[in-house]
């Protein structure tokens, strides 16, 4: 089944395990290790993060100190909102995952 040196065999086996987990749990992550493609992201999270990024761009693009101060306050508020939304979404997604793993659907073999 596996051929080659130990590194190649290890990578093939790891890929096989990842595919099995992905197929079984329905979890995937595309792209790099950044959180942008995380499987638990919802539309609400995407929206909050997008608003936060827009506020950051406004802060960075501020020309006057007065404008910068106002944009900094807005950015901090949206940053906190986005962070709370991310935490809630992530906790809910993991809770659903753990419930699924503890159900009969999440068990592949009985230990008899």
Backbone as numpy.savetxt, mean C-alpha at the origin, in Angstrom:
# Nx Ny Nz CAx CAy CAz Cx Cy Cz
12.18 -29.98 -11.84 11.37 -28.79 -11.84 12.23 -27.53 -11.84
13.18 -27.44 -10.90 14.08 -26.30 -10.85 15.45 -26.72 -11.34
16.04 -25.87 -12.19 17.36 -26.18 -12.70 18.27 -24.97 -12.55
19.58 -25.20 -12.43 20.54 -24.11 -12.34 21.28 -24.12 -11.02
22.02 -23.04 -10.79 22.76 -22.94 -9.53 21.80 -22.60 -8.39
22.31 -22.56 -7.18 21.45 -22.35 -6.02 20.73 -21.01 -6.04
21.36 -19.95 -6.54 20.71 -18.64 -6.60 19.53 -18.66 -7.56
19.70 -19.30 -8.70 18.62 -19.40 -9.68 17.47 -20.22 -9.13
17.79 -21.33 -8.50 16.77 -22.19 -7.91 16.00 -21.42 -6.84
16.74 -20.68 -6.00 16.11 -19.91 -4.93 15.15 -18.87 -5.51
15.57 -18.15 -6.53 14.72 -17.12 -7.14 13.48 -17.72 -7.78
13.64 -18.86 -8.47 12.50 -19.53 -9.08 11.51 -20.00 -8.03
12.03 -20.54 -6.92 11.17 -21.01 -5.85 10.45 -19.84 -5.18
11.17 -18.74 -4.94 10.56 -17.56 -4.33 9.47 -16.98 -5.23
9.72 -16.94 -6.54 8.71 -16.46 -7.48 7.47 -17.35 -7.46
7.68 -18.64 -7.38 6.58 -19.59 -7.33 5.73 -19.36 -6.07
6.39 -19.15 -4.95 5.67 -18.89 -3.69 4.90 -17.58 -3.78
5.54 -16.54 -4.33 4.87 -15.24 -4.46 3.62 -15.36 -5.34
3.74 -16.08 -6.46 2.58 -16.25 -7.35 1.46 -17.00 -6.64
1.83 -18.02 -5.88 0.82 -18.80 -5.16 0.10 -17.93 -4.13
0.84 -17.15 -3.39 0.25 -16.26 -2.38 -0.64 -15.22 -3.07
-0.14 -14.65 -4.14 -0.90 -13.64 -4.88 -2.22 -14.23 -5.39
-2.17 -15.44 -5.95 -3.36 -16.08 -6.47 -4.34 -16.45 -5.35
-3.80 -16.94 -4.25 -4.64 -17.41 -3.15 -5.29 -16.25 -2.41
-4.51 -15.22 -2.10 -5.02 -14.11 -1.29 -5.56 -12.95 -2.12
-5.25 -12.95 -3.39 -5.72 -11.85 -4.23 -4.97 -10.56 -3.97
-3.74 -10.66 -3.53 -2.93 -9.50 -3.19 -1.90 -9.30 -4.27
-1.71 -8.03 -4.65 -0.68 -7.74 -5.62 -0.13 -6.35 -5.38
1.05 -6.15 -5.85 1.69 -4.84 -5.78 2.48 -4.69 -7.07
2.19 -3.61 -7.77 2.87 -3.37 -9.03 3.92 -2.31 -8.85
4.90 -2.32 -9.72 5.91 -1.27 -9.70 6.96 -1.50 -8.64
7.56 -0.42 -8.23 8.62 -0.49 -7.24 8.04 -0.74 -5.85
8.87 -0.69 -4.85 8.45 -0.92 -3.48 7.70 0.24 -2.87
7.42 1.28 -3.65 6.68 2.43 -3.13 5.25 2.04 -2.80
4.64 2.74 -1.91 3.30 2.43 -1.45 2.22 2.79 -2.46
2.55 3.49 -3.51 1.55 3.98 -4.45 0.69 2.86 -5.02
1.26 1.70 -5.26 0.50 0.60 -5.83 0.06 -0.42 -4.80
0.03 -0.04 -3.55 -0.30 -0.98 -2.48 -1.71 -1.54 -2.68
-1.91 -2.79 -2.37 -3.17 -3.50 -2.61 -4.30 -2.98 -1.75
-4.01 -2.33 -0.65 -5.07 -1.89 0.25 -5.55 -0.48 -0.02
-4.96 0.21 -1.00 -5.36 1.59 -1.30 -6.77 1.62 -1.86
-7.56 2.54 -1.36 -8.91 2.73 -1.86 -8.97 4.05 -2.62
-10.11 4.32 -3.22 -10.28 5.59 -3.94 -10.19 6.76 -2.97
-10.71 6.57 -1.77 -10.64 7.63 -0.76 -9.19 7.96 -0.42
-8.37 6.94 -0.23 -6.95 7.15 0.08 -6.27 7.87 -1.08
-6.52 7.41 -2.29 -5.91 8.05 -3.47 -6.28 9.52 -3.54
-7.55 9.83 -3.27 -8.01 11.21 -3.32 -7.33 12.08 -2.28
-7.24 11.58 -1.05 -6.61 12.35 0.04 -5.13 12.57 -0.24
-4.45 11.56 -0.74 -3.03 11.68 -1.04 -2.81 12.66 -2.19
-3.69 12.63 -3.17 -3.58 13.55 -4.29 -3.73 14.99 -3.82
-4.71 15.24 -2.95 -4.91 16.60 -2.41 -3.68 17.02 -1.62
-3.13 16.11 -0.83 -1.93 16.42 -0.05 -0.78 16.80 -0.98
-0.61 16.06 -2.06 0.46 16.36 -3.02 0.26 17.72 -3.68
-0.99 18.04 -3.99 -1.29 19.34 -4.58 -0.95 20.47 -3.62
-1.29 20.29 -2.34 -0.98 21.31 -1.33 0.53 21.45 -1.16
1.24 20.34 -1.26 2.71 20.40 -1.15 3.29 21.19 -2.32
2.78 20.92 -3.52 3.26 21.66 -4.69 2.97 23.15 -4.55
1.81 23.48 -3.98 1.49 24.89 -3.75 2.46 25.50 -2.74
2.81 24.75 -1.72 3.77 25.22 -0.71 5.13 25.45 -1.33
5.60 24.50 -2.11 6.91 24.62 -2.74 6.93 25.78 -3.74
5.82 26.01 -4.41 5.75 27.07 -5.41 5.47 28.45 -4.84
5.32 28.55 -3.53 5.02 29.85 -2.91 6.19 30.81 -3.09
5.85 32.04 -3.47 6.88 33.05 -3.72 7.08 33.99 -2.54
6.01 34.32 -1.83 6.14 35.26 -0.71 6.04 34.50 0.60
6.58 35.12 1.65 6.53 34.49 2.97 5.10 34.34 3.46
4.26 35.31 3.17 2.86 35.28 3.59 2.14 34.11 2.92
2.34 33.98 1.63 1.73 32.89 0.87 2.27 31.54 1.34
3.57 31.50 1.60 4.21 30.26 2.06 3.64 29.83 3.40
3.42 30.77 4.31 2.89 30.45 5.63 1.47 29.89 5.51
0.64 30.52 4.69 -0.72 30.02 4.48 -0.74 28.64 3.85
0.11 28.42 2.86 0.19 27.11 2.21 0.75 26.05 3.15
1.64 26.44 4.05 2.20 25.49 5.01 1.11 24.98 5.95
0.25 25.89 6.41 -0.85 25.50 7.30 -1.79 24.55 6.57
-2.16 24.88 5.34 -3.05 24.02 4.56 -2.41 22.65 4.30
-1.12 22.65 4.01 -0.43 21.38 3.76 -0.42 20.50 5.01
-0.14 21.09 6.16 -0.11 20.30 7.40 -1.47 19.68 7.70
-2.53 20.44 7.46 -3.88 19.93 7.70 -4.18 18.76 6.76
-3.91 18.94 5.49 -4.20 17.86 4.53 -3.29 16.66 4.75
-2.07 16.91 5.21 -1.15 15.81 5.51 -1.69 14.95 6.64
-2.21 15.60 7.69 -2.79 14.85 8.82 -4.02 14.06 8.38
-4.87 14.68 7.55 -6.06 14.00 7.06 -5.68 12.77 6.22
-4.71 12.95 5.35 -4.27 11.84 4.51 -3.68 10.71 5.35
-2.91 11.07 6.34 -2.28 10.06 7.20 -3.33 9.26 7.95
-4.35 9.95 8.48 -5.43 9.26 9.19 -6.19 8.32 8.25
-6.46 8.79 7.05 -7.18 7.98 6.07 -6.38 6.73 5.70
-5.08 6.90 5.53 -4.21 5.77 5.20 -4.22 4.75 6.33
-4.10 5.21 7.57 -4.07 4.29 8.71 -5.38 3.51 8.81
-6.51 4.20 8.68 -7.81 3.53 8.77 -7.97 2.52 7.63
-7.65 2.92 6.41 -7.79 2.02 5.27 -6.89 0.79 5.41
-5.67 1.02 5.84 -4.72 -0.09 5.99 -5.18 -1.05 7.08
-5.61 -0.51 8.21 -6.08 -1.37 9.31 -7.30 -2.17 8.89
-8.24 -1.53 8.18 -9.44 -2.25 7.72 -9.07 -3.36 6.74
-8.16 -3.06 5.83 -7.76 -4.06 4.83 -7.07 -5.25 5.51
-6.19 -4.99 6.45 -5.51 -6.09 7.14 -6.48 -6.88 8.01
-7.45 -6.19 8.61 -8.45 -6.90 9.41 -9.25 -7.86 8.53
-9.66 -7.40 7.34 -10.37 -8.28 6.41 -9.48 -9.45 5.98
-8.20 -9.17 5.76 -7.27 -10.23 5.36 -7.14 -11.27 6.46
-6.98 -10.81 7.71 -6.83 -11.75 8.83 -8.11 -12.56 9.04
-9.27 -11.93 8.86 -10.52 -12.67 8.99 -10.62 -13.74 7.91
-10.18 -13.37 6.70 -10.21 -14.33 5.59 -9.25 -15.50 5.85
-8.09 -15.20 6.40 -7.13 -16.26 6.68 -7.61 -17.18 7.80
-8.38 -16.64 8.74 -8.88 -17.45 9.85 -10.16 -18.20 9.51
-10.75 -17.93 8.36 -11.98 -18.63 7.97 -11.63 -19.94 7.28
-12.65 -20.73 7.03 -12.43 -21.99 6.32 -11.93 -21.75 4.92
-12.33 -20.63 4.32 -11.86 -20.29 2.98 -10.36 -20.06 2.95
-9.81 -19.60 4.05 -8.38 -19.31 4.12 -7.53 -20.51 4.45
-8.15 -21.64 4.74 -7.40 -22.85 5.09 -7.36 -23.79 3.90
-6.16 -24.27 3.58 -6.03 -25.16 2.45 -6.08 -26.62 2.87
-5.60 -26.91 4.03 -5.59 -28.30 4.53 -5.96 -28.31 6.00
-6.67 -29.32 6.39 -6.97 -29.46 7.82 -5.83 -30.20 8.49
-5.65 -29.93 9.75 -4.53 -30.57 10.48 -5.05 -31.76 11.25
-5.43 -32.82 10.55 -5.92 -34.02 11.22 -4.92 -35.12 11.21
